[in-house]
Amino acid sequence: MLSRLRKFGWPPALSLVLVLLVSVGYLGCGGGKQVVQQTEAAPPEPVREEPPPPPPARQPAVEREEAPAPRPLMLANVNFDYDKYDLTATARDILAGHARALRERPELNVRIAGHCDERGTIEYNLALGEKRANAVRDYLVSLGVERSRLSTISYGKERPLDARSNEEAWARNRRAEFVIQNQ
Amino acid sequence: MTLESRLPVCVRSNRRLAIAAGCWRTTRRLALLAGMTGLLALLPCALVAQSEVYLRVETNTFARIPVELKECRPLQQASPKDATRVLDILDNDLWMSSVIASFRSDEAPAGDSPWLEIASRGPAQPFRLEVHPRLTQQNDRVKLEADLIDSHSRRPLAQKSYQGCRDNLRLLVHSLADDIVNLLTGENGIAKSRIAFTAKVGESKEIFVMDFDGTNVRQLTGFGTLNLTPAWSTDARLLALTSYRQDNPDLVLVDGVTGRTVRAFPQTGLQTAPVWSPDGSLIAFASTHEGNSEIYVMNAEGKRLRRLTHHPGVDSSPTWSPTGRELAFTSDRLGTPQIFIMDAEGSNVRRLTYVGDYNDSPAWSPKGDKIAFVSRLNSRFNIATVEVTGENLTQLTAEAGSNEDPAWSPDGYRIVFSSTRSGGSDIYSMEWNGQNVRRLTHKGTCTSPAWSNNSRPDLNSACRD
């Protein structure tokens, strides 16, 4: 390589410097590759150790900075007739609105809680509450909400909204509630 | 007979039926006693049967054996106050046994004493049991002794002795009461049994345990969630219940003394109303983990799960017959919730109740002949019993709030239930015919009572030395 450079009229000292530079450059490139390989290989270790904290911490922060926060979704209760789990016309109207809202916010999962009034046995009302929650879920699914986003639970008569024992309280307590699980 | 012609008869004759049934039971029991002890003279139950009036006292007293409680003597360090306590507890225990009419010889004859009422109506009873108790105390330890004497022949029938810590005096007396019941009837008493129930603690509902007479109320669980429908294991050590502690209504087993979780059975859907088989090997319960509410059985390890019902209606609230060969349960498969009976394998399903459009919470008597349940008639919830043949429907509660969750005492003579008769929901117990009602709790949020078999308490557990 040195004799060839000499052929082109380069002084020997300069040729030597050039050769050294090229070599260093070559070595440097090789070293660079190694560094890249290291940086590619190295991250998995720390990432594996603590993968969950960084992404959730960063992503919402980025979203908050770059896009306005979506309004928290609130879904109104639907009510049922005494000892019934089929949906009234009013309940269907309300659920149509819920389905629209949920289709617009596909990232949200919802838990539907079925409740009953105080009349009847604990076991019977637990079963009835579950049928109410299921009826609501099935209707939302029929309106295009993915079933995988909807879970159900029954509280029977254990969680009344209104503790009084009259028709008004009972009507309020026969309900399905919606809990948005990830907002 | 058609259904239409059958219903009004059952409803109209409720009260008469109650008396007739009571009389039959009384006769059977007395005959048993007479045969066993050879000491009893039978009073003709026709006296009651002829009456058209609903007789509150007579129904009880004719079934009861008179036991006279002599004064309890305090010896050594025992206080007269403790001696009086012994008599008070013993008197109540014996009365709650449903087979004994106890009275104190140191009391002035009271006009309303059932035993005196019997004596005034018929020939003098040739037999009554005299109990001569003594209480001895040395430091923290007490000894309760009692001579049991046939008052007629003056023959001593037995001498009993119990020792333990003074703090367990109540348990010592319970042991004496159970031995007296056993001596006179051959049956096990209920004085050492306990009742579990649920009550509100803040927003949650926790499991509580008390003695059969409503004393020693103790909070057992502290899950901070909803906990429902407790059921005692056959050996009275564990409770199975529905708990929301994992945010879903799942079955868990907790220790009946410490309240610690022994085992949990997480499952999708709703798991409710667990109940142990009489031999203690299986738990029946209702579950929706396959979609619809069906009855299942599994062993206490959660293994060998078997599905018993196969119907699109809601099947729930199972209860075992005392032989373990059959189960009663609630099903709305014919439109309204009604009680059905099936064989333990799930076959041979037949309907038991026809009156009313809402019958739920069946509880099979340990004696085997009756099933207690909740019945809604005229928008009110009441406790009723029906024989396993479907005959003799008897309404036990009336005009006293909402009455739910019936469960039998281990001897089959009493029924514990929840009632809103005093405003809030509390636990009450009554005799199998609806008589002798006792209020057991005063929290106002108590539901789902479950009556244990007799436990074997450690009489020395509370000793300080």
Interface residues (C-beta under 8 A of the other chain):
Chain A: R119 G120 T121 I122 E123 Y124 L126 A127 E130 K131 I153 S154 Y155 G156 E158 R159
Chain B: K205 L226 L228 T229 T242 D247 N248 P249 G269 L270 T272 A273 A286 T288 S293 V314 S316 S317 T330 P337 Y358 D360 S361 V374 R376 F381 S402 E404 D405 T447 S448
